[in-house]
């Protein structure tokens, strides 16, 4: 299955993200300079989310980079959310450096999975203002899952033909149960 920018825009629309982002007017990382203004295109949050997506998303998905980048642009419209994401990425890099002596995005998929598990990200509740693992779960893992499963392609992947926020579904209501 292929994820597209359109899937990301649909997921953002379902979450009520602003029209400027949905229309593609806002381009956070495409200006040619990073937050330091040194001219590099480095975006640690994007790199980390893409690396985490390799672990969190099903392997049969294609177009993940474009999808995650578009979704992240929209989510960064909220300054508070963007700041929380940046903090969670820094915390995740700290764990990766402790366990594997490298930033999270530079690890192999197996080491990324190991880092998430050793940080207990899979077992803690998600909290935007909680402990480091709770923030990583909220801003990294759950953010990726929210993006995927609120998109039409992600919904189809798990058998939700009409995710909340999308019109339609008449065929679903007209056919009988599968059991």
C-alpha positions in Angstrom: 0.0 0.0 0.0 1.2 3.5 -0.8 0.9 6.5 1.5 0.7 9.9 -0.2 0.7 13.5 0.6 -3.0 13.4 0.0 -3.3 10.8 2.8 -1.3 13.2 5.1 -3.5 16.1 4.2 -6.6 14.0 4.8 -5.3 13.0 8.2 -4.5 16.6 9.1 -8.0 17.7 7.9 -9.6 15.1 10.2 -7.6 16.6 13.1 -8.7 20.1 12.2 -5.4 21.5 11.1 -5.3 24.9 9.5 -6.1 25.4 5.9 -2.8 27.0 5.1 -1.0 23.8 5.8 -3.6 21.7 4.1 -3.2 23.8 1.0 0.5 23.3 1.1 1.4 26.9 1.7 3.5 26.2 4.8 6.8 24.5 4.2 8.8 24.3 7.4 11.8 22.3 6.2 12.0 23.4 2.5 13.4 26.9 3.1 17.0 25.7 2.7 18.0 26.7 6.2 17.6 25.0 9.4 16.8 26.5 12.8 20.4 27.6 13.2 20.3 29.3 9.8 23.5 27.6 8.6 22.1 26.6 5.3 21.8 22.8 5.9 18.6 20.9 5.3 19.0 18.9 8.5 15.7 18.4 10.4 16.3 16.2 13.4 12.6 15.8 14.2 11.8 14.7 10.7 14.8 12.3 10.6 13.8 10.8 13.9 10.1 10.4 13.0 11.1 8.8 9.7 13.5 6.4 11.5 10.8 5.6 14.1 8.3 5.0 11.2 10.5 2.2 9.9 10.0 0.5 13.2 6.4 1.4 14.0 4.8 1.2 10.5 4.0 -2.1 8.7 6.8 -2.9 6.2 4.5 -3.1 3.2 3.8 0.6 3.3 5.5 2.8 0.6 5.7 6.6 0.4 6.3 6.9 4.1 8.8 9.8 3.8 6.5 12.0 1.8 3.6 11.1 4.1 5.4 11.8 7.4 7.0 15.0 6.1 3.7 16.4 5.1 2.0 15.4 8.3 4.8 16.8 10.4 4.6 20.2 8.6 0.9 20.4 9.6 1.5 19.4 13.2 4.2 22.0 13.6 1.6 24.8 13.1 1.1 24.5 16.8 4.1 26.0 18.6 3.4 24.1 21.8 3.2 20.8 19.9 6.3 21.6 17.9 8.3 22.3 21.1 7.0 19.1 22.7 8.0 17.1 19.7 11.5 18.7 19.6 12.0 17.8 23.3 10.8 14.3 22.8 13.2 13.8 19.9 16.1 15.1 22.1 15.1 12.6 24.8 14.9 9.7 22.3 18.4 10.6 21.1 19.7 10.6 24.6 18.3 7.0 25.1 19.8 6.0 21.7 23.2 7.4 22.7 23.1 5.6 26.1 22.2 2.2 24.6 23.9 2.4 21.2 26.3 5.3 21.1 24.5 7.1 18.2 21.5 9.3 17.6 18.2 7.4 17.0 18.0 8.2 13.3 21.5 6.7 12.7 20.7 3.4 14.3 19.7 0.2 12.4 15.9 -0.6 12.6 16.7 -3.4 15.1 18.6 -1.0 17.3 15.8 1.6 17.0 13.3 -1.1 18.1 15.6 -2.0 21.0 15.9 1.6 22.1 12.2 2.1 22.1 11.7 -1.1 24.1 14.5 -0.4 26.6 13.1 3.1 27.2 9.8 1.3 28.0 8.0 3.4 25.4 5.6 0.5 24.6 4.4 0.1 28.1 4.0 3.6 29.5 0.9 5.7 29.0 1.3 8.6 26.6 1.5 12.0 28.3 2.6 15.3 26.6 3.9 16.6 30.0 5.0 13.3 31.5 8.3 11.5 31.9 10.7 11.2 29.0 9.3 7.8 27.9 5.7 9.1 28.2 6.6 12.1 26.0 8.4 9.9 23.5 5.3 7.7 23.3 3.0 10.8 22.9 5.0 12.8 20.4 6.8 10.2 18.4 5.1 6.8 18.5 1.5 7.8 18.9 2.0 10.8 16.5 3.0 8.3 13.8 0.2 6.0 14.6 -2.3 8.9 14.6 -1.1 10.0 11.2 -1.4 6.5 9.8 -4.7 5.5 11.1 -6.5 8.7 10.5 -5.5 8.6 6.8 -7.7 6.8 4.3 -4.9 4.4 3.3 -4.0 3.6 6.9 -7.7 3.0 7.7 -8.0 0.7 4.8 -4.9 -1.2 6.0 -6.6 -2.2 9.2 -10.1 -2.6 7.7 -11.6 0.8 8.7 -13.0 1.8 5.4 -14.6 5.0 6.7 -12.4 6.5 9.4 -14.0 9.2 11.6 -14.0 12.5 9.9 -14.5 11.1 6.4 -17.8 11.1 4.5 -19.2 8.0 2.9 -19.4 4.5 4.0 -22.7 3.6 2.3 -21.3 0.2 1.0 -20.2 -0.7 4.5 -23.7 -0.2 5.9 -25.4 -2.0 3.1 -23.5 -5.3 3.3 -24.0 -7.9 5.9 -21.6 -8.8 8.7 -18.6 -10.9 7.8 -19.1 -13.3 10.7 
